[in-house]
Amino acid sequence: MQQSYLLGAELVAETLDTLPVSRSDRQRLRFLARLAVEATAPTNFLIGNPAALRKARRTRGRSLLRGAANFIGDLGNNYGLPTVVDSTGFVKGRDLAPTPGRVVFRNHLMELIQYEPRTEKVHTVPLLICSSWVNKYYIADLAPGLSVIRWLIDQGHTVFVISYRNPDKTLRDVGFEHYLREGPLAAMPVVRSITGVDEINLAGWCLGGLLALMTAAWLADQADALPRLRSITMLNSLADFTDIAQVTDTGVLGMPIDSVVLGVIDRVMAWQGYLDGRAIEAFFRLLKTDDMVWHHVITRWLLGEPPKPSILLAWNCDVVNVPYRAQRYLLHDLCMNNAFAAGTAELNGRLVRPGDIEQDVFIVAPRDDHIIPWQAAYRTIGLLCGDVRFHLVAGGHVAGILASPGYWTNVRASWTDDSEAWLRTATEHKGSWWQPWRAWLADRSGPLRSPPRIGNAHHPAQEPAPGTYVRHPMEVK
């Protein structure tokens, strides 16, 4: 069975390579064929899985009964996919998002959290983290020992983070411009009011990194009474969507998005008023089916085992919906038309062009990222005219940011559109990329001062972090 399966998989791959189709069609066929080939592995079925057969014999069939019960439960409650984690023992504010802080501002779309200082002196220029709104913000404050926010505070930074609300159908008309206007643009005056400083360092994770860059571009030609951005940090972010399907065989757009796919997504979103976070999570799991689907099919459905607790998977499964208008702008304007990279994107009444950004930019991209290929993230350098530092880190989309065992830099080579040439002449470093970021950020954070108070008279401290918007829509009153 094993040899027949491996020969069949090889035949499928060779057949696809010889088909007279376009590159984009071949990419789509490879994506679908990979799903089919991985799904038909013998170990995914009872008859082809010796471990499941042995356990069924040892337990006299009880493991099969438990597996059947698990299958029926997942079929009705989890989009037909196996449950991957037991998150019942994790409490937000204790096990997840544990760093002490307070909500100091709230509007209908986001909460702004200010964290308590842990040093006697802090850098003058505060740091505002613009989180992604397709995941909960607390990936930056995951757990003790895995918290970027806690580490930043220990380095003497005053940290604020934007926690976006998990939208329901009542927020269907919230667009990308709302995430800009009621996200970083609303948070920046609050940060200035509390700290008394007219400069801010801005950092963003995933889609939040793209919004941070677009915020800098939006503010480039403005005369608004807003604080000045001192620097930008982009983590796991994508700004240039040009031919992303041709960059690599991996990545979220490894299956090209065309008008047919967009039409289906648009109709579903228009009917619901949002893109269901469970559907987003299911799609991302399909990008790594061996680890995120079939491994759990075996353990949960064939072996009848319960899911295990995992802090990282608990966050990953804490899904967030995306409003209809915001997702449509992302897919049509930014992905399909690549409007931001082309300098034609309009956001909140202004053109946003990356060439207008003058701030220093620190970019981090994981080498084994299955969602955003690092080669595509690397192309962001070519859009910017300022001082840009690119760090390629070991690990995947999340682990590479939280616990990377090494990273690569290349200060000798000028930018080229050949990312592999950049890597061939890059220098490998041991340890975490957090250390070079610490030095880079400190140089742009001003002298030390006494820590500001949590909140002030205009923006008083409210409930403790992680706030209320990390909950599901029905939990938010």
Salt bridges, closest charged atoms under 4 A:
ASP17 OD1 - ARG30 NH2 2.94
ASP25 OD1 - ARG28 NH1 2.83
GLU38 OE1 - ARG34 NH1 3.34
ASP74 OD2 - ARG300 NE 2.71
ASP95 OD2 - ARG94 NH2 2.73
GLU111 OE2 - ARG106 NE 2.88
ASP154 OD1 - ARG118 NE 2.55
ASP154 OD2 - ARG150 NE 3.89
GLU177 OE2 - HIS178 ND1 3.54
GLU177 OE2 - ARG325 NH2 2.68
GLU182 OE1 - HIS108 NE2 2.59
ASP198 OD1 - ARG192 NH1 2.89
GLU199 OE2 - ARG228 NH2 2.10
GLU199 OE1 - ARG230 NH1 2.97
ASP221 OD2 - ARG353 NH2 3.69
ASP224 OD2 - ARG350 NH2 2.79
ASP240 OD2 - ARG379 NE 3.60
ASP249 OD1 - ARG30 NH1 3.78
ASP258 OD2 - ARG28 NH2 2.96
ASP266 OD2 - ARG328 NE 3.72
ASP266 OD2 - HIS332 NE2 2.76
ASP276 OD2 - ARG278 NH2 3.14
GLU281 OE2 - ARG285 NH1 3.88
ASP291 OD2 - LYS288 NZ 3.74
GLU305 OE2 - LYS55 NZ 3.48
ASP318 OD2 - LYS92 NZ 2.79
ASP318 OD1 - LYS136 NZ 2.84
ASP318 OD1 - HIS472 NE2 3.65
ASP356 OD2 - ARG353 NE 3.00
ASP360 OD2 - ARG444 NE 2.97
ASP369 OD2 - HIS397 ND1 2.72
ASP387 OD1 - ARG389 NE 3.09
ASP387 OD2 - ARG444 NH2 3.82
GLU428 OE2 - LYS430 NZ 3.85
GLU463 OE2 - ARG106 NH2 2.13
